[in-house]
Amino acid sequence: MTTVTFGFPEPGLMGPTHATMGTFDGIHRGHQALLKPLIAEAKKAGAASALVTFEPHPRCVLDPDHCPPNLTTLDEKAWLLGQLGLDHLVVIPFTPQIAGLSPAAFMQRLLRGMELRRLVIGQDHRFGHGRRGDPGFLRRLGTRRGFSVEVVPTLARGRAPVSSSRIRRLVLLGQMKAAAQLLGRDYFFRSTVEHGAQRGRQLGFPTANLRIAPNKLIPATAVYAARVDLDGQGYGGALSVGFRPTFGGNTLTVEVFVLDFERDLYDKVMTVWFVQRLRGEKRFATVAALQQQMAKDVENTRRILGVAPSAP
C-alpha cells in the first residue's frame, strides 16, 4: 500500500529514495512506462520509490479558466499507484507561494526530507518559477547532491504522444475504447454509493448513484456497458451518465444497474469501469418505452461483457 504524505516530507522521513515528479493525471501508459521501471530499480537497489505530485493541478492555480478536470482523483491516483507497488506518494499542495519558488528553492525543501539517489523525469517535465527547472538544472544539482537523473522519452501511440489531455478529449466524446488504449485500462470512477431519487427502482432496474468528486472528468452523457468491482467481487453493469430527460431532470447523475446483484449498496465504495458506449442519452415519450430500452441496454451489456443471466 502506498503511503501518502501531504506537504514536503519532514527531515529523516524517507531514507534512500528513487523518485519522479509531476502531476501524473490518469496514470496512463506513458506514466506507467516511467513508473514501472522506477519501482523495479528502487526495489533492486533496496531503496524506496516515490512520486512527488501536486494537488490541485498547477494549471488550476496558474490559469484557473483552463483548469483541466481530473482523469483520476487523488484517492484514485493513490489506489492505482498502490497497485503498481509504489512506496510513497508525496502530495505538495499547489499554491501561488509554491508556484513562486525557484527550482533551487523547491529542490532544497524536497531534499531535506528525502535521501534522493535517483530521479526519473519525463522529457517534457519542467518545474519551479518560470518553468526553469529542466533536466540540465537537475543534472547539475544531482552532481552536487549525489543523485543521478534519468530522462524518459515521451511514449507515442498512433503518431501522437500519449498524454492526459489527449485522453480527456476521448473521454469527453464517449470514445471509451480509444481512451482505454492510451490509459492501459478502462476509464473508471472509484466512488461511494449515495442515495438518489430511486427512479431506477420504480422502473424495475434499481441503480446505484455514484458520488461525483469535485473536478472529476465525467464522460459524455450516454449509456455504457461497464464492469463493477464491489467488495472484491466483479459484476457487469449498465451505466448511465445523464440528466434523466424522460423525467425532466436537470442534475447530472452517474448511476449503474449492477447485474445479478440485489443487496443494499448505500455508502459502499464501488469501482465502475467504462467499457463501451451503448447509446446516447434520449428522452422517451413514455415510461414503458424507457423500460423497454433499459431491458435492451442490459441485454447488450451482457453480450458485450460475456455475462450470462444468473439462474432463477
C-alpha positions as CSV (number, residue, x, y, z in Angstrom):
1,M,0.0,0.0,0.0
2,T,1.3,3.4,-0.9
3,T,2.0,5.8,1.9
4,V,0.5,9.3,1.2
5,T,2.3,12.3,2.7
6,F,1.0,15.9,2.3
7,G,3.5,18.7,2.0
8,F,7.3,18.5,1.8
9,P,8.5,15.4,3.7
10,E,9.9,16.0,7.2
11,P,13.7,15.6,7.6
12,G,14.5,12.0,8.2
13,L,11.2,10.7,7.0
14,M,12.4,9.0,3.8
15,G,15.7,7.2,3.5
16,P,17.4,6.3,0.2
17,T,14.8,7.0,-2.5
18,H,14.3,6.7,-6.2
19,A,11.7,9.4,-7.2
20,T,9.9,11.1,-10.0
21,M,7.9,14.3,-10.2
22,G,4.8,15.6,-12.0
23,T,1.0,15.7,-12.0
24,F,0.6,12.2,-13.4
25,D,-3.1,12.6,-14.0
26,G,-4.6,9.3,-15.2
27,I,-1.5,7.1,-14.5
28,H,-1.7,6.3,-18.2
29,R,0.6,4.2,-20.4
30,G,3.1,7.0,-20.7
31,H,3.3,7.3,-16.9
32,Q,3.4,3.6,-16.4
33,A,6.4,3.4,-18.8
34,L,8.3,5.6,-16.4
35,L,6.9,4.3,-13.1
36,K,7.2,0.5,-13.5
37,P,11.0,0.6,-14.2
38,L,11.5,3.2,-11.4
39,I,9.7,1.0,-8.9
40,A,11.6,-2.2,-10.0
41,E,15.0,-0.4,-9.9
42,A,14.3,1.0,-6.5
43,K,13.4,-2.4,-5.1
44,K,16.6,-3.9,-6.7
45,A,18.7,-1.1,-5.0
46,G,17.0,-1.6,-1.6
47,A,15.6,2.0,-1.9
48,A,12.1,3.4,-1.6
49,S,10.1,4.5,-4.6
50,A,8.3,7.9,-4.6
51,L,6.2,10.1,-6.7
52,V,6.1,13.8,-5.9
53,T,2.9,15.3,-7.2
54,F,0.8,18.4,-6.9
55,E,-2.8,19.0,-5.8
56,P,-4.7,20.7,-7.3
57,H,-3.3,20.5,-10.9
58,P,-0.9,23.5,-11.2
59,R,-2.9,24.9,-14.2
60,C,-5.9,25.3,-11.9
61,V,-3.9,27.8,-9.8
62,L,-1.9,29.5,-12.6
63,D,-4.7,29.6,-15.2
64,P,-8.0,28.9,-13.5
65,D,-10.0,29.5,-16.6
66,H,-8.3,26.5,-18.2
67,C,-8.3,24.1,-15.2
68,P,-8.3,20.6,-16.5
69,P,-10.8,18.1,-15.0
70,N,-9.1,15.1,-13.3
71,L,-8.9,11.8,-15.1
72,T,-8.0,10.4,-11.6
73,T,-8.9,12.0,-8.2
74,L,-6.2,12.0,-5.6
75,D,-7.7,8.9,-4.0
76,E,-7.9,7.1,-7.3
77,K,-4.3,8.0,-8.1
78,A,-3.1,6.7,-4.8
79,W,-5.1,3.5,-5.3
80,L,-3.6,2.9,-8.8
81,L,-0.1,3.7,-7.5
82,G,-0.6,1.2,-4.7
83,Q,-1.4,-1.5,-7.3
84,L,1.9,-0.7,-9.1
85,G,3.8,-1.1,-5.9
86,L,4.9,2.5,-5.3
87,D,6.1,3.1,-1.7
88,H,5.4,6.9,-1.3
89,L,3.1,9.5,-2.8
90,V,4.2,12.9,-1.7
91,V,1.4,15.4,-2.4
92,I,2.6,19.1,-2.5
93,P,-0.5,21.4,-2.1
94,F,0.0,23.7,-5.1
95,T,-0.4,27.4,-4.2
96,P,0.8,30.7,-5.6
97,Q,3.6,30.5,-3.0
98,I,4.8,27.1,-4.3
99,A,4.5,28.3,-7.8
100,G,6.8,31.2,-6.9
101,L,9.6,29.0,-5.6
102,S,12.7,28.9,-7.8
103,P,13.7,25.3,-8.9
104,A,16.7,25.5,-6.5
105,A,14.4,26.5,-3.5
106,F,11.9,23.8,-4.4
107,M,14.5,21.1,-4.5
108,Q,16.2,22.3,-1.3
109,R,12.9,21.9,0.5
110,L,12.3,18.5,-1.0
111,L,15.7,17.1,-0.3
112,R,15.5,18.0,3.4
113,G,13.2,15.0,3.9
114,M,14.5,12.6,1.2
115,E,17.8,10.9,0.6
116,L,17.4,11.1,-3.2
117,R,19.6,8.6,-5.1
118,R,17.9,8.6,-8.5
119,L,15.4,11.0,-10.1
120,V,13.5,9.9,-13.2
121,I,11.6,12.5,-15.2
122,G,9.7,12.7,-18.5
123,Q,11.4,14.7,-21.2
124,D,8.8,17.5,-21.1
125,H,8.9,17.9,-17.3
126,R,9.6,21.4,-16.1
127,F,9.0,22.9,-12.6
128,G,9.7,25.9,-10.5
129,H,9.1,29.6,-11.2
130,G,9.1,30.3,-14.9
131,R,9.4,26.5,-15.5
132,R,13.2,26.9,-15.2
133,G,13.7,23.5,-13.6
134,D,14.7,21.4,-16.5
135,P,16.9,18.3,-17.0
136,G,20.1,20.4,-17.3
137,F,19.4,22.1,-13.9
138,L,18.6,18.8,-12.2
139,R,21.7,17.0,-13.6
140,R,23.9,19.9,-12.2
141,L,22.2,19.7,-8.9
142,G,22.5,15.9,-8.8
143,T,26.2,16.1,-9.4
144,R,26.5,18.2,-6.2
145,R,23.9,16.4,-4.1
146,G,24.7,12.8,-5.0
147,F,21.7,11.7,-7.2
148,S,21.5,10.6,-10.8
149,V,19.0,12.0,-13.3
150,E,17.3,9.9,-16.0
151,V,15.1,11.4,-18.7
152,V,12.5,9.1,-20.2
153,P,11.3,9.9,-23.7
154,T,7.6,10.6,-24.2
155,L,5.6,7.5,-25.2
156,A,3.8,7.8,-28.5
157,R,0.8,5.9,-29.9
158,G,-0.7,6.4,-33.3
159,R,1.8,9.2,-34.3
160,A,0.9,11.3,-31.3
161,P,2.2,11.4,-27.7
162,V,0.2,9.6,-25.0
163,S,-1.0,12.5,-22.9
164,S,-3.6,13.3,-20.2
165,S,-5.1,16.0,-22.4
166,R,-5.5,13.6,-25.4
167,I,-7.3,11.1,-23.1
168,R,-9.6,13.8,-21.7
169,R,-10.7,14.6,-25.2
170,L,-11.6,11.0,-25.9
171,V,-13.5,10.5,-22.6
172,L,-15.5,13.7,-23.2
173,L,-16.6,12.3,-26.6
174,G,-17.5,9.0,-25.0
175,Q,-14.8,7.2,-27.0
176,M,-14.0,4.8,-24.2
177,K,-12.2,2.1,-26.2
178,A,-9.8,4.6,-27.7
179,A,-9.3,6.1,-24.2
180,A,-8.6,2.7,-22.7
181,Q,-5.9,2.0,-25.3
182,L,-4.0,5.1,-24.1
183,L,-4.8,4.6,-20.4
184,G,-3.8,0.9,-20.4
185,R,-7.1,0.1,-18.7
186,D,-10.7,1.2,-18.9
187,Y,-11.6,4.7,-17.6
188,F,-13.1,4.4,-14.2
189,F,-14.9,6.0,-11.2
190,R,-14.0,4.9,-7.7
191,S,-16.6,6.4,-5.5
192,T,-19.2,6.0,-2.8
193,V,-22.8,5.0,-3.5
194,E,-25.2,7.7,-2.3
195,H,-29.0,8.0,-2.1
196,G,-30.7,9.1,-5.3
197,A,-34.3,9.7,-6.4
198,Q,-34.9,5.9,-6.7
199,R,-36.3,6.3,-10.2
200,G,-34.4,3.1,-11.3
201,R,-36.1,1.1,-8.5
202,Q,-39.5,2.3,-9.6
203,L,-38.7,1.2,-13.2
204,G,-37.6,-2.3,-12.2
205,F,-33.9,-1.5,-12.6
206,P,-32.5,-0.3,-9.2
207,T,-29.4,1.8,-9.8
208,A,-26.6,2.8,-7.6
209,N,-25.9,6.5,-7.7
210,L,-22.2,7.4,-7.5
211,R,-21.0,10.4,-5.7
212,I,-19.2,12.6,-8.2
213,A,-15.9,14.1,-6.8
214,P,-15.2,17.8,-7.4
215,N,-13.5,18.3,-10.8
216,K,-13.7,14.6,-11.8
217,L,-13.9,14.3,-15.6
218,I,-17.4,12.9,-16.5
219,P,-17.7,11.1,-19.8
220,A,-20.2,12.2,-22.5
221,T,-23.8,11.8,-21.5
222,A,-24.7,8.3,-22.7
223,V,-25.4,4.7,-21.6
224,Y,-22.4,2.4,-21.2
225,A,-21.6,-1.2,-20.7
226,A,-19.5,-1.3,-17.5
227,R,-17.5,-3.6,-15.2
228,V,-18.2,-3.1,-11.5
229,D,-15.8,-4.0,-8.6
230,L,-17.5,-4.3,-5.3
231,D,-16.2,-5.9,-2.1
232,G,-13.5,-7.7,-4.1
233,Q,-16.1,-9.2,-6.5
234,G,-16.6,-8.4,-10.2
235,Y,-20.0,-7.8,-11.8
236,G,-21.4,-6.4,-15.0
237,G,-23.3,-3.1,-15.1
238,A,-25.4,-0.9,-17.3
239,L,-24.2,2.6,-16.6
240,S,-26.0,5.9,-17.3
241,V,-24.4,9.3,-17.4
242,G,-27.0,11.9,-17.8
243,F,-29.9,14.2,-16.7
244,R,-32.9,11.7,-16.8
245,P,-34.6,13.7,-19.5
246,T,-37.7,11.5,-19.6
247,F,-38.4,12.8,-16.1
248,G,-37.4,16.4,-16.8
249,G,-34.2,16.1,-14.8
250,N,-31.6,18.9,-14.7
251,T,-29.0,17.4,-12.4
252,L,-26.2,15.3,-13.9
253,T,-26.0,11.8,-12.4
254,V,-23.8,8.8,-12.8
255,E,-25.7,5.7,-11.9
256,V,-25.2,2.0,-12.6
257,F,-27.6,-1.0,-12.6
258,V,-25.4,-3.9,-11.3
259,L,-26.4,-7.1,-13.0
260,D,-27.4,-10.0,-10.8
261,F,-27.0,-8.1,-7.5
262,E,-29.8,-7.4,-5.0
263,R,-28.1,-6.4,-1.8
264,D,-28.0,-2.9,-0.3
265,L,-25.3,-0.7,-1.8
266,Y,-25.6,2.6,0.1
267,D,-22.3,4.0,1.4
268,K,-20.2,1.2,-0.2
269,V,-17.1,2.1,-2.2
270,M,-17.6,0.9,-5.8
271,T,-15.2,1.0,-8.8
272,V,-17.0,1.3,-12.1
273,W,-15.1,0.8,-15.4
274,F,-16.5,2.3,-18.6
275,V,-16.1,-0.5,-21.2
276,Q,-18.1,0.6,-24.2
277,R,-20.7,3.3,-25.1
278,L,-24.1,1.7,-25.9
279,R,-26.2,4.7,-27.0
280,G,-26.7,8.4,-26.5
281,E,-29.0,9.8,-23.8
282,K,-32.6,10.2,-25.1
283,R,-35.9,11.5,-23.8
284,F,-38.6,8.8,-24.2
285,A,-42.3,9.6,-24.8
286,T,-43.5,7.1,-22.2
287,V,-42.1,5.3,-19.1
288,A,-42.9,2.0,-20.8
289,A,-40.7,2.9,-23.8
290,L,-37.9,3.8,-21.4
291,Q,-38.3,0.4,-19.6
292,Q,-38.1,-1.5,-22.9
293,Q,-34.9,0.4,-23.8
294,M,-33.4,-0.3,-20.4
295,A,-34.1,-4.0,-20.8
296,K,-32.2,-3.8,-24.2
297,D,-29.3,-1.9,-22.6
298,V,-29.0,-4.7,-20.0
299,E,-29.1,-7.4,-22.8
300,N,-26.4,-5.5,-24.8
301,T,-24.3,-5.1,-21.7
302,R,-24.4,-8.9,-21.1
303,R,-23.5,-9.6,-24.7
304,I,-20.5,-7.1,-24.7
305,L,-19.2,-8.3,-21.3
306,G,-20.0,-12.0,-21.9
307,V,-22.1,-12.2,-18.7
308,A,-24.9,-14.8,-18.8
309,P,-28.1,-14.2,-16.9
310,S,-28.0,-15.8,-13.4
311,A,-30.1,-18.9,-12.8
312,P,-33.5,-18.1,-11.3
